Amino acid sequence: MRPMRGMGRRLRFLAPGGLVEVTSRTIHGRLLIQPTPRIADLCHGVLARAARLYPVDVHAFAFLGNHYHLLLTVPDAQRLAQFMNYLNSNLAREVGRAVRWREHFWGRRYQAIPVSEEETSQVERLLYVLRQGCKEGLVRRPAEWPGATSVRALLSGEPIRGSWIDRTSEYLSSKKGDPHDPRSFVSSETLDLVPLPCWKDLAPADYRNRVADLVAEVERETARQIRATEREPLGADRVSRQNPHDAPNRRKQGPAPLVHAATSERRKAFREAYRQFASAFRRASTVFRCSGDGLERFALFPPGSFPPPGPFLASA
């Protein structure tokens, strides 16, 4: 579905407490998120800290060289915006420093696509995240990906740990001229993955078994792809040694769907809800531009929206 006339891009439209798939891409598709142990540790730490400070449920994730995918459940669009602002700004700083990149780090605004409550659609999105690294012909198995990934934690049930560097304290210490050990500013952050909403009632062992079945499916798909193309994956070692400043040729991407849903009925219902939301937003925008400076201008915007340039309006 295209943005409505008069609007430059699609409005952020998320159901409160809904599942969403988030994708963010680096500037010009450069391989800045180099899949090395050091950068994986930084990505894990920043992600864990962002989820702790701006609570969201993290179900799965995969960081490739030039983009990442997250599968999240968020309370509302405001929390997602806060979480993503913290995550991307700190990833740009830490990963950019690690790969000696001083220019813009991210490309256009992150993409957030709602996922319906249908089990089929939720499992398909988890499967998509698990395929990362394999479907591109980079590694043979999901667990072989050398960068930041949730695969091993999903299979083991163990929490994800990463490093957070307190740059503020580090800066203040250096400004005072105090001798210090750089490791004294590093702390550990922990992230516990949350089961998919459709599988939230499964016992932990059963959930891990379901994930293991999906991973096995990805491995079978990858093996068939290798036989069909007669091309071996690049391999974890060669992937991790790629120049992070390089920008490989990218395939042209089609328009993103409005929602990930398994049935046409759910897609149609979501499109209608979005149409009503966008119409209400457009009407409110017209009043906003033509009225004075009072706060009553914001009252006409639909709940869950971001009026320009006012505050987020919480859902009723």
N, C-alpha and C positions, 0 to 999 in steps of 0.2 A: 504494500500500500504506500503510495507516494504521500509526502507531506502535503497538507492542505494549502491551497493558493494563499499567498501572502505570508507564508511561514518558510523560513530558510531551511529548516531541517526538522526532522521528526521530533515531536515532543516526547519527553520522558514520561512514560505511562506505565506505572507498576502497581499491581494490586498489593495492598498492605499484607506483609507476611508472605509474599510470593517468592517462588523460585525464579532465579534469573541467571542467564549465562552472560558473562562479561568477557569482552575481548578488547585488548589494547595493543596497538602496534607501534613499533619504533619509527622514528623519522626516516623516510625514504626506504623503509624496510631493511635498514642496516642491522647487522648481526650483533647488536650491542649487548644483548643479554647472553653473553658467552657462556656456554654450558660447562663450567668448570666447578670443582668442589667449592672454591672460594666464593664465586658468585652465587652458586646454589645456596650456600650458607647465608649470604646476605639477603637473598630473596626470601628464604624461609623466615629469617628474623624479622624483616620488615613486614611481611604478610602477617605473621603471628602478632606483632605489636599493633598493627592496624586493626586486626580483628578484636584485639583486647580493648583498645581505646575507643573504637567505634563498633560495638558488638554486631557482628553478623555471623551466621552459620556458614562455615566453609565446608563444602561437601567434597570437592575435588579441584585440582588445578594442574596446569602444566605450563612451564615457561620454556618456550623455544627461543632460538636466537633472535628473531625479530618480532615476536609477539607472544602474548600469553592468553590463556583461557582460565577463567574461574567459574565454578558452579556454586552459587551462593543462595541463601535465603535471607532476605532483608526485611526489616520492619516496614520501611517506606522508602520513597525516592530520596528524601533528605538524608537518611542514614547512608544510603548507597553513595550519594554525592560526597558526604563527609569522609567515608571510608576510602573511596577512590582518590579523593584529593590527597589524603595523607599517604596512601599507598604509592601512587605514581610520583608524587613529589620526592618522597624519600628514596624510592627505587632509582629515580633519575640521578639523585645526588650520589648515592652509594655505588651503584653499578657504573654510573658515568665516571666517577673517580677511579674505580678499579680498572676500567678499560681506557682511561685517559681520553675521555670524550667531554669537551667543554661547550658544545653547542646544544641546540634543542635536542631533547632525548626522544620525546614522544611525537607521533604524527598527529592526526586529527583526534577529536574527542573519543574517548572510549565508547564502545558499543555495548549496550545492555539490552538483551532480548529476553522477555518473559518466557517461562516454560509452563505449560499447562499442568494441572494437577493429575493428568492421566499418567498411569504407571508407564505405559509404552513410551511416551514422550520424555519422561524424566530419565528412564533407563537409557534411551537412545542418546541423550545429551551426555550422560556419564560415559557411555561407550565412546562417544566422539572425543571426549577429553583423554580417555585412555589410549586412543589411537595416535595421539600426537607423538611425533618422532618416528613412528612406524609407517604411517600413511605417506609421509614425505620421502620414504626410502632412506632414512638416516640410521635407524637401528632395526634389529630383527625382532626384539621383544620390548614391551613397554618398560620393564624394569631395568633395561640396559641404558635408558636415556641418562646421560651424565649430568644434566642440569636439574633445576628445581622441579620436582614432580611429587604428586601425592600417591603414586602407584604403590610404592613399598609400604607406606603407612596404611593404606587401605587394605593391603593383603595381610599385614601383621597385626593391625589394631593398635600399634604403638603411636604415641604422639610425635609430632614433627617439632624439631628444635632447630633454632637458628640464632645467629648473632645480631645484636643491636649495638651500634656504636654511638655513644653519647657525644655528639659533635659539639654541643654547647659547652659542656664541661671541659672538653679537650681544648676548645678555643680559649676559654677563660684561663685555663692553666697555662697555655702557651703565652697568652698576653701578659701574664704576671711574671713570666720567665721561670716558672717552677719546673724543676727537672721531673720528668714523669715517664712511666712505662706506658706505651700506647695500649697495652693490654688492660690497663686499669680502667679504661673507659668502655670496655666491651662487656656486655651482659648477655645472658641467654634468654630468649623468648621461646615459649612453648605454645603450640597450636594443636588442639584436639579436633580432629575431623568429626563432622556430624553426619549421621546417615541421611540418605535421601528421604524427603518427606514421604514418598510412597512406600518406603521400606523401614520407616522409623520404628515399627513395632516388632521387627525381627530381633531375635537374640543376636548378640555380637558375633558369635561363631557362624551363625547362619548368614549374617550380612557379609562377612568376609568370604564365605563360600560363594555367595552370589557374585561378588566382585571378582573372585578367582575364575569363575566361569566366563565372565566378560573378558578378562585378560587372556584366557585361553582362546576365546573367539578371535581376539585381535591377532594373536600369534598365528592362528590358522590362516586368517586373511592375509597376513604378511607373507607367510610361506607360499601361498598360492600366487601372490603378486610377484615374488622372486622367481618362481618357476615360469610364470607367464612372460616376464620381461627378460629373464636370464641376466638380471643385474643384481649384484649383491648390494646390501646397504652400505652407506659410507662408513659406518662404524663409529663407536663412541669416541675412540682416540682421535680420529681425523676430524670429527665434528668439533671436538673441544679445542682443536688447534687452528680452526678457521680464524681469519682476521676479523675481529669484531667491528672494524670500521667499514668492511665490505658491504655492498648492497647488491645481492644477487638478483638476477632477473626474476620478476614476480609475474605470476599469472593474473590476468585481469579478473577481478572478483565481481560477481553479480550483486544485485541489491540484496540487503539483508532482509530476512522475513520479519514481519511484524511480531510474530509469536511462534514459538516452537510448540506445535500441537499435533496429535496423532490423527485427528479426525477433522473432516471439513466442517462439521457442525461447531466444533470448538473454535476453529479459526474464524468462522463466520461470526460467532458470538463475540469474539474478541475484537474483530474489526468494527462491529457495530458499537461496542463499548468505547473503543478508541475514537470513532467518528463523533459520538456524542461529547466525549471529553474535549476533543479538538474544537468542536463547534462552540462549546461553552467558553473555552479559552479564547477563541477568536472574538466572540462577542464581548467578553470582559476586557480584552486588549483594546477594543475600540473605545469603550467607556473610559478606560484608564488613560488613553492618550488625550481624550477630550475634556477630562474633568480636572479639578484642582489638585491640591496637594494633600488632602485629607486621607486618613487611613481607610476611610470607607471605600476608597477605590479598590482596595484589595479584596473586599468582601465578595465580589462577583466572580472571582476566579475559582475554578473547581478545586475541591480538596485534592491534595496530592500533587499540586502543580507548583511551579516556580514563577511567580509574576515578575516581570522585568520592571525595575531592578529590586523589588521588595523581598521580603522574607518568604521562606517556604511555608505553605499553608498545610497544616497537619490535617490528616483525614479525621472525619467525625467519629 
